[in-house]
Amino acid sequence: MDTYFLKQEDLPRFYERISQNFELFVPVKVESSFKVKCEYGFSLPTEDYLLKKYPEANKEEIVFNEYRSVEPVRAFFTHFKEDICSYFKGNGGLEEKPVAICGVKNCDLFALKILDYVFLGGNEEDPAYKARRENALIVASDCTAFKEVCFCRAFEIDPFACEGFDFNLSPISNGYLLDVATKKAKLIGDSMMDMLTPASFGQLSGRSAKRDSVVSRIDEHLEYHKIPKKEALQDIVVSGFNSPVWNEQMKTCVECGGCIFICDTCHCFLLFDEKEGENAKRMRVWDGCLLKNFSTVAGGANPLKSRYMRLRNRYMKKFDFFVSNLGFQGCCGCGRCIDVCPGKIDIRYILRKLYEEKHIPSN
């Protein structure tokens, strides 16, 4: 992997070059509709970042996103609702321009490991997902700040990426360090060498110091939340099958589905046929285990008929199934589900309560 210095004023040229071959999405800052209060005295940012299609975003709107965007990265690879047949030509190609996603954070890259396992790791591969993944350009970037809801480090996921991207941007004085990690990225990098210079030892050292500082600040913040170590997750979730925390937390749930649709690692979907004139389309829409009809079977029976059962099932999938099958949890610590929940259900609180119930004797 080669690393170069890109001047601040050349970042728009970098985006412009990428947009020649890709449908480019870039971060813009917006006022957040979801403001989760920090109860531990930290002064943390509350703004959000959206990924806007370039050049629809005004040039002055485009920013470097300090932390992950609102959109889960899966939205670019498996769409919320789509006709799964119409995207393919007679030769099996995908009728879409490949996307380039800028500002992808390491939590999102971790989530892609889950999605790749689901859509590419079985006996059959999802052709639409595969084509989008192979054709996409991932422009990752370091986190320079974090929101109250961010808890990636609880799972030992760093706020910067070392793999899984094509390009990575790290902000330093007067510009960025640009990692060029793949052949796809190198072809683009080679075409703009006039604005790139090899990174110096001092610049690389400065980046390391910045990264260490962010890690230290996140770790300090997470100490107050007392989230269990990732090695304990499977044990506490399985042992807490009959915990009262499931019922307690679901009292405020309105079954809006926000947590499953904003989640970066949720991946369940529903297939159905939709009439179009004299023909029919085979549609795929996102679905999820917190929705009542998700587990309803023929005759109306439902093994997950209560909301607390559906919440518990979601945690069993993330912290038991994936640990057993992949060796790591199905959660990236992005905190999007906490942000969006109108019932203030907090995954960090649930994990902490399950740990306390198992390991801390009650009086």
Protein Blocks (a to p, Z undefined) as FASTA:
>chain_A
ZZddddfklmmmmmmmmmmmpccddddddddfbdcddfehpacdfbdcdddddfkbcfkl
pccdfbdcfbdfklmmocfbdcfklmpcfkopacbdddddehiafklmmmmmmmmmmmmm
mmbdcfklmmmmmmpccdddddfbdcfklcklmnopafbdfehifbdcdddehiacdddf
bfklmmmmmmmmmmgccddfklmmmmmmmmmmmmmmmmmmmmmnopacfklmmmmmmmmm
mgcklmmmmmmpgolommmmmpmkbcbdcdddddehjbccdddddddfkbmklmpcehhi
afblbfklmmmmmmmmmmmmmmmmnopacbehlommmmmmmnlpafklmmmmmmmmmmmc
cZZ
